[in-house]
Amino acid sequence: MREFLLRRIWHPLRELLRQGLTPGKLAASVAIGLGISIFPVIGMTTLLCVLAAYLGRLNQPAVQLINYLAYPLQILMLIPFIRLGERLFNAPRLLLDAHQIIGLIKTDAFGAIRFFWTSTWHAVVAWLMVVPLATVLLTLLLIPVMRRLMPKSMAEEGV
């Protein structure tokens, strides 16, 4: 039983935790996790983080950890992305605050989707205009930090 648990659970988990342990990959994992965590569609960030980490061969646990830790930022950034989307598309101003939006989502998710459809896709376009560049810049800023934080032997293995 011990051998089975080691082979089927511990070894794959250990490899998952070690994946992408270079300063560049960890910096990208943190930056991408943070960038996706503020995606202006509630309930989509976990799936997007899984996809981004898989496609980018990034550290999946690091991406998800940052995503979950930054969840309050998603709520804080909803209104700014909605407002930027309204400006980009010259759309009428949505007269709700973040608490009212979350309340509507909790009470009637499908009704909220219908009500916020236009505002949501405007916010997504705004997010697409801001976050990719911010993620690249954050990655570049974090690489030297990760080099200093990682053990020297691991930091020398890659960028």
N, C-alpha and C positions, 0 to 999 in steps of 0.2 A: 504494500500500500504506500509506504514511504517513497519508494522508487517511482511509482505511478504519479504521486503528487509532485515530486520534484520534476519529472519529465514533462508532465502535462500542464502544470500550473506554474510552479516556481521558475523554471528555466525560460518559458515564453514571457512571463511577466518581467523577469530580469532583463531579457533582451529588449523588451518594449521600453523599459526605463532607461536603458543605455543608448537607445536609438538617437542619433543626431547629437551626440555629446561632443560637439566641437563649438568653439565660441560663436562662429557664424550661424550654425544651425540653431543653437539655443537662443541667440539674439533674434533670429527670424521667428522662432517658435513663440517667443514672448511678444514680439511686435505684431505678428499675425493674430495671435490669440487676443490681444488687446484691440486690434483693428476690427476683427470680426465681432468681438463682444459688444460693440456699440452699433451693430447693424440694426436699423430702425424697424425691424419686424420681430415682435416678441415671439419666442418659441423656435426660432430658426438658427440661433447661433451655435448650438451644440452640433447639429448636422453639418453646418458650414465649416466648423472647426475640424470635424472628423475628415471631411473631404479635403480641406486645405492641407492638413497635416499629412494625409495619405499622399496626395499629389506632390507635395513639396518634400516628401520624405523627412518630415520634421518630427520632433519629439512629441508624440501624441499626448502623453500625460502633462507635459509642460503647457501645450497649447490649451488643453481643456482646463487646467488649473487657473491659468490667467483668465480664460473666458469666464469661469465661475466667479472668481474673485472680483472681476470687473463688472459683474451684472448690474450693480447700482449705477454705473456709468451709462449703461444702455438706457435706463429710465431717465437719467439726467439729460442725455443727448437726444431723446425723442423730439422734444419741442424745437431745439436748435436745427435739427435736420429737417423737420417739417417746415420751419420758417424759411430756411434756405431754399427748400424746394418750392415754396410759395413764391419766393422772389424770382427763382429761375424760370418758372412757368407763368409768372404774373397771375397766380391763382388767388382766389379770395382767401382771407385769413380764417383759419380754423379757430373757433372761439372756445377752446377747451384747454385745461391745463393737464399736466402729466397724471395727477391723481384721478381726474375725471376720465381720462383715457384708459388708465389701468382698471378703474372701476367698471367701465363699460365692457372691457375685454373679459373681466371676470364674470360678469352677470350674463352677457350674451355675446359669446365669441363670434358667432356667424353674423350677428347684427353689427358688431363692431367692424368686422371685415368689410361688409357692404358700406357702412357709414364712412370708414376711413380709406376706402380703396384708392381714391385719387391722391389724397394727402400722403398715403403710404408710398405709392410709387414715386411721387415727387421727392419724398424723403430718401428713398433708395437711390435715386439719381444723384441727389446731393451727397449722399454717403459715398457713392462711386467716384464723385469728383474730388472728394477730400481725403478719404482714407487710404487709397493705394499709395499716393505720394507720401503721406504722413507715415505709413508703415515702412516704406523704404528708408525714409530719413531716420525713423526710430531704430530700425535694424542697424544702420550705419553707426548711430550713436551708441548702441548697446554692445557692439562687437568688442571695443576696447574694455568695456566694463566686464564683460564675460571673460575676456582673457585674464583680467586681474583676479576675478573671483574663482576661476577654475584651477584645479591643480595643474602645475606646470606640465606634467607629462601628458595630460589630456589636451591642454591648450595647444601644444606643439603638433598634435596629430592633424589638425586641419584648421581652416578658416571659418 
